[in-house]
Amino acid sequence: MAARFLDDAARAAFQEAIEAIERTSSAEIVVAVRRQSSGHLLANVQLGVAGAFLALAYMLYSAHSFSLLSILVDPFVLGVGLGGLAELVPPVKRLLILARHRRLAVERSAKAAFFDRGVANTRGRTGVLIYLSWLEERAAVLADSGVPESFRGAGCKALEEKLTAAMSAGGAAVARVLREVAGELAACLPRREDDLNELPDAVDAQLARRSGGGAR
């Protein structure tokens, strides 16, 4: 499912969006796509505990008679199974994660990616990170200090909200939203004659599932 978010069409659309922005502005765009920004194990635990409690309640109050061993073991087994199932059905897990927790996880991971991917290393400090987290279905936009405040403040926030709203429609839809900001960046950060392409244009994608439920 995560791989479908960033299929060939989406990759091509992101490439075109990045090139369009950098062709007319001094911004250096880096797009980072992650499967998830946190393990969110609390969601697995919540689902498992709820399942175990319901199973225990059913066994205690059902007209059917269960053995003491079943009452002791079966709710635990069901709880563990449901907790693991959350990893196999990401939309269910997403629903169990509070919006505030999703936002905080994405913000933390975006800040780490900003430095890990060298977005802060451009000559003019004009790097802009577009960070997309598939499980949380949220975007984060971070701009370096050389980007004018008019975009670095309200502009980043507005773009972040638009990208987040488009994520449920897939990567290509998100790329189209990103493409639309080319004019705004060209107006506040016009391209200079000596501009160099300092950061890779290819999407930095890490979508593989990692043991333990984290993101690589």
C-alpha positions as CSV (number, residue, x, y, z in Angstrom):
1,M,0.0,0.0,0.0
2,A,2.8,2.4,0.8
3,A,4.6,1.6,-2.4
4,R,1.4,2.5,-4.4
5,F,1.5,6.0,-2.9
6,L,4.8,6.5,-4.6
7,D,4.4,4.6,-7.9
8,D,6.2,5.5,-11.1
9,A,3.6,8.2,-12.0
10,A,4.0,9.8,-8.6
11,R,7.8,9.8,-8.9
12,A,7.7,11.4,-12.3
13,A,5.2,14.0,-11.0
14,F,7.5,14.9,-8.1
15,Q,10.5,15.1,-10.4
16,E,8.6,17.5,-12.7
17,A,7.4,19.6,-9.7
18,I,10.9,19.9,-8.2
19,E,12.4,20.9,-11.6
20,A,9.7,23.5,-12.2
21,I,10.3,25.1,-8.8
22,E,14.1,25.1,-9.2
23,R,13.9,26.4,-12.8
24,T,12.4,29.7,-11.7
25,S,13.6,30.2,-8.1
26,S,16.6,29.8,-5.9
27,A,14.9,27.3,-3.7
28,E,16.5,23.8,-3.4
29,I,13.6,21.3,-2.9
30,V,14.1,18.0,-1.2
31,V,11.1,15.6,-1.1
32,A,11.4,12.9,1.6
33,V,8.7,10.2,1.8
34,R,8.6,7.8,4.8
35,R,6.4,4.8,5.5
36,Q,5.9,6.1,9.0
37,S,7.4,8.6,11.4
38,S,7.0,6.5,14.6
39,G,6.1,2.9,15.6
40,H,3.0,4.2,17.4
41,L,3.0,1.0,19.5
42,L,0.4,2.5,21.8
43,A,-2.2,2.0,19.1
44,N,-1.3,-1.7,18.9
45,V,-1.6,-2.0,22.6
46,Q,-4.9,-0.2,22.8
47,L,-6.4,-2.5,20.1
48,G,-5.1,-5.6,21.8
49,V,-6.3,-4.6,25.2
50,A,-9.8,-3.7,23.9
51,G,-10.0,-7.0,22.1
52,A,-8.9,-9.0,25.1
53,F,-11.4,-7.2,27.4
54,L,-14.3,-7.8,25.1
55,A,-13.3,-11.5,24.7
56,L,-13.1,-11.9,28.4
57,A,-16.5,-10.2,29.0
58,Y,-18.1,-12.4,26.4
59,M,-16.7,-15.6,27.9
60,L,-17.8,-14.6,31.4
61,Y,-21.4,-13.6,30.5
62,S,-22.1,-15.8,27.6
63,A,-24.7,-18.6,27.9
64,H,-22.0,-20.9,26.5
65,S,-19.8,-22.5,29.1
66,F,-16.0,-22.0,28.7
67,S,-13.2,-23.8,30.6
68,L,-11.1,-21.9,33.1
69,L,-8.1,-22.5,30.9
70,S,-9.9,-20.9,27.9
71,I,-11.0,-17.9,30.1
72,L,-7.4,-17.5,31.2
73,V,-5.6,-17.9,27.8
74,D,-8.0,-17.1,25.0
75,P,-8.5,-13.3,25.7
76,F,-4.7,-12.9,25.9
77,V,-4.2,-14.7,22.6
78,L,-6.9,-12.7,20.9
79,G,-5.4,-9.5,22.2
80,V,-1.9,-10.3,20.9
81,G,-3.4,-11.2,17.6
82,L,-5.4,-8.0,17.2
83,G,-2.4,-5.9,18.3
84,G,-0.3,-7.6,15.5
85,L,-3.2,-7.2,13.0
86,A,-3.0,-3.4,13.3
87,E,0.4,-3.6,11.6
88,L,-1.2,-5.4,8.6
89,V,-4.1,-3.0,8.3
90,P,-2.5,0.5,8.3
91,P,-5.8,2.4,7.9
92,V,-7.1,0.8,11.1
93,K,-3.9,1.7,12.9
94,R,-4.1,5.3,11.6
95,L,-7.6,5.7,13.1
96,L,-6.3,4.6,16.5
97,I,-3.6,7.3,16.6
98,L,-4.6,10.6,18.0
99,A,-4.1,13.5,15.5
100,R,-1.9,15.3,18.0
101,H,0.4,12.3,18.2
102,R,0.6,11.9,14.4
103,R,1.5,15.6,14.1
104,L,4.2,15.5,16.7
105,A,5.7,12.3,15.3
106,V,5.9,13.8,11.8
107,E,7.3,17.1,13.1
108,R,10.1,15.3,15.0
109,S,11.0,13.1,12.0
110,A,10.9,16.0,9.6
111,K,13.4,18.0,11.7
112,A,15.8,15.1,11.7
113,A,15.4,14.6,8.0
114,F,16.1,18.2,7.4
115,F,19.7,17.8,8.7
116,D,20.2,14.2,7.7
117,R,19.5,15.0,4.0
118,G,21.7,18.1,4.0
119,V,18.8,20.6,3.4
120,A,20.6,23.1,5.7
121,N,23.9,22.9,3.7
122,T,23.1,25.0,0.6
123,R,25.2,28.1,-0.1
124,G,22.3,30.5,0.3
125,R,20.5,28.6,3.0
126,T,17.6,28.2,0.6
127,G,16.8,24.5,1.1
128,V,13.1,23.5,1.5
129,L,12.2,20.1,2.8
130,I,8.9,18.5,1.8
131,Y,8.4,15.6,4.2
132,L,5.6,13.2,3.7
133,S,4.7,10.4,6.2
134,W,2.4,7.8,4.7
135,L,1.0,6.0,7.8
136,E,0.3,9.3,9.6
137,E,-1.0,10.8,6.3
138,R,0.6,14.1,7.1
139,A,3.1,16.5,5.5
140,A,5.7,18.8,7.0
141,V,7.4,21.7,5.2
142,L,10.6,23.1,6.6
143,A,12.5,26.0,5.0
144,D,16.0,27.2,5.8
145,S,16.9,30.7,7.0
146,G,17.7,32.0,3.5
147,V,14.1,31.6,2.3
148,P,12.1,34.8,2.9
149,E,10.0,34.9,6.0
150,S,6.9,35.5,3.8
151,F,7.2,31.9,2.7
152,R,9.0,30.4,5.6
153,G,6.2,31.3,8.0
154,A,2.6,31.4,6.6
155,G,3.6,30.0,3.2
156,C,5.1,26.9,4.6
157,K,2.1,26.4,6.9
158,A,-0.4,26.8,4.0
159,L,1.6,24.5,1.8
160,E,1.8,21.9,4.6
161,E,-2.0,21.9,5.0
162,K,-2.6,21.5,1.3
163,L,-0.1,18.7,0.9
164,T,-1.6,16.9,3.9
165,A,-5.1,17.2,2.5
166,A,-3.9,15.7,-0.8
167,M,-2.2,12.7,0.7
168,S,-5.2,10.4,0.8
169,A,-5.4,10.8,-3.0
170,G,-1.9,9.5,-3.6
171,G,1.6,10.7,-4.4
172,A,0.8,12.1,-7.8
173,A,-1.9,14.4,-6.3
174,V,0.5,15.6,-3.7
175,A,3.1,16.4,-6.4
176,R,0.5,18.5,-8.3
177,V,-0.1,20.6,-5.2
178,L,3.7,21.0,-4.8
179,R,4.0,22.1,-8.4
180,E,1.5,24.9,-7.8
181,V,3.9,26.7,-5.3
182,A,6.5,27.4,-8.1
183,G,5.1,30.8,-8.8
184,E,5.1,31.9,-5.1
185,L,8.7,30.8,-4.6
186,A,9.8,32.5,-7.9
187,A,8.2,35.7,-6.7
188,C,9.8,35.8,-3.2
189,L,13.1,33.9,-4.1
190,P,13.9,34.5,-7.8
191,R,16.5,32.4,-9.4
192,R,20.0,33.9,-9.7
193,E,22.4,33.5,-12.6
194,D,24.9,31.6,-10.5
195,D,22.4,29.2,-9.0
196,L,23.6,25.6,-8.8
197,N,21.6,22.4,-8.3
198,E,23.1,21.6,-4.9
199,L,20.7,18.8,-3.7
200,P,19.4,15.7,-5.5
201,D,16.1,16.1,-7.3
202,A,15.2,12.4,-7.0
203,V,12.6,11.6,-4.2
204,D,14.2,10.3,-1.1
205,A,11.9,7.4,-0.3
206,Q,12.1,4.9,2.5
207,L,8.8,2.9,2.4
208,A,9.9,-0.6,3.4
209,R,8.4,-2.1,6.5
210,R,11.0,-2.6,9.3
211,S,10.8,-5.2,12.0
212,G,9.4,-3.7,15.1
213,G,7.0,-1.4,13.3
214,G,9.3,1.5,12.8
215,A,10.3,3.4,9.7
216,R,13.7,3.4,8.0
